[in-house]
Amino acid sequence: MPSAKSCAKVGSLSSLINTLKKGQTELKAQYDTNQAEFAIKLNPDLTPLENAQEYFNRYNKAKRALEDVPQLIQDTRNELDYLAQLETDLQFAASWPEIDEIQQVLQVKGYWRGKTTKRIGSGQSAPLKLTKDGYVVWIGRNSRQNELVTFKHGGGEDLWLHAHDVPGAHVVIRFDGRRIPESLIEQAASLAAYYSASRNEGKVTVDVTRCKYVKKIKGAGPGMVTYRNEETITVTPKSETEWQ
């Protein structure tokens, strides 16, 4: 099969079509005077014009395939990021329902081929809900919970927190019209750090923005998002057991 490079050369040497003879199996030409002569394989069962058209068709196909590469690369990165999130989900799973959810996702995507275990009382897990001084804080501890926290429980003006550049929890502080205290933001950031791949770090950078600036990544798994207009805060990871 001719390469895209050979096809491109044929495009520049289309004027040589008239030199071809019926039954010819090879065309030798010099594309660049500074380079050696190269040979283009021909199908002797085709006419010169049909041979040229065959190469042009293959060139256009290769060109279209090349145009798809950036999206394929991005799709692969999204998938790797989602698998990294699922790995973090599994590390933090604290119940059979949470473990089962991860297993089911892996099965659907073809990464797990084991048998599904049906457990009594097993069902979908719920995000963690905390309250302080009337403020409500939601914490998603796996991908599906993250989706719920951000896009169902969260409103446009709510604060959204996530450990910077690592898989982890979506944390939302509901905005009820009152100013959200800095101390509460810091505590919520500590939770976002605790439920992240950076849990064991002494200090973790956490991004803070509004829910309205968080968008789903098209074609990516649940809870996979992009966001903007964030500010950062550095905190020590702390679990909800230290919530005051």
Long-range contacts (C-beta under 8 A, 24 or more apart in sequence): 1-58, 2-40, 2-41, 2-55, 2-58, 3-62, 4-58, 4-59, 4-62, 4-63, 4-66, 6-38, 6-40, 6-55, 7-55, 7-56, 7-58, 7-59, 7-62, 8-59, 9-38, 9-40, 10-40, 10-52, 10-55, 10-56, 10-59, 11-55, 11-56, 11-59, 14-52, 17-48, 17-49, 17-52, 18-48, 20-48, 20-51, 21-48, 22-47, 22-48, 24-48, 75-219, 78-217, 78-219, 78-220, 78-221, 78-224, 79-220, 79-221, 81-167, 81-220, 81-224, 82-143, 82-220, 82-221, 82-224, 83-111, 84-167, 84-197, 85-143, 85-167, 85-168, 85-221, 85-223, 85-224, 86-143, 86-221, 87-167, 88-166, 88-167, 88-168, 88-196, 88-197, 89-141, 89-142, 89-143, 92-141, 92-142, 92-195, 93-142, 94-141, 95-125, 96-121, 96-122, 97-121, 97-122, 97-123, 97-124, 97-125, 98-125, 98-141, 98-142, 101-125, 101-142, 101-144, 102-142, 105-143, 105-221, 127-153, 128-240, 130-191, 130-240, 130-243, 132-184, 132-187, 132-243, 132-244, 133-181, 133-184, 134-176, 134-178, 135-173, 135-174, 135-176, 135-178, 135-180, 135-184, 136-173, 136-174, 136-176, 137-171, 137-172, 137-173, 137-174, 137-184, 137-188, 137-191, 138-171, 138-172, 138-174, 139-169, 139-170, 139-171, 139-191, 139-192, 139-195, 139-240, 140-169, 140-170, 140-171, 140-223, 141-169, 141-195, 142-223, 143-221, 143-222, 143-223, 143-224, 144-222, 144-223, 145-169, 145-170, 145-223, 146-170, 146-222, 146-223, 147-222, 147-223, 150-211, 150-214, 150-223, 150-225, 151-216, 154-211, 154-214, 155-211, 156-210, 156-211, 156-212, 157-210, 157-211, 157-212, 158-210, 158-211, 159-185, 159-188, 159-208, 159-209, 159-210, 159-211, 160-208, 160-209, 160-210, 160-211, 160-213, 160-214, 160-227, 161-185, 161-188, 161-189, 161-191, 161-192, 161-206, 161-207, 161-208, 162-192, 162-196, 162-206, 162-207, 162-227, 163-192, 163-193, 163-196, 163-197, 163-198, 163-204, 163-205, 163-206, 163-207, 164-204, 164-205, 164-206, 164-207, 164-232, 165-205, 166-196, 166-197, 166-198, 167-196, 167-197, 168-192, 168-193, 168-195, 168-196, 168-197, 168-198, 169-195, 169-196, 170-223, 170-225, 171-195, 172-211, 185-233, 186-233, 186-235, 187-238, 187-243, 187-244, 189-233, 189-235, 190-235, 190-236, 190-237, 190-238, 190-242, 191-238, 191-239, 191-240, 191-243, 193-235, 193-236, 193-237, 193-238, 194-237, 194-238, 194-239, 196-237, 198-237, 199-237, 200-237, 201-237, 202-236, 203-234, 203-235, 203-236, 204-234, 204-235, 204-236, 204-237, 205-232, 205-233, 205-234, 206-232, 206-233, 206-234, 206-235, 207-231, 207-232, 208-232, 208-233
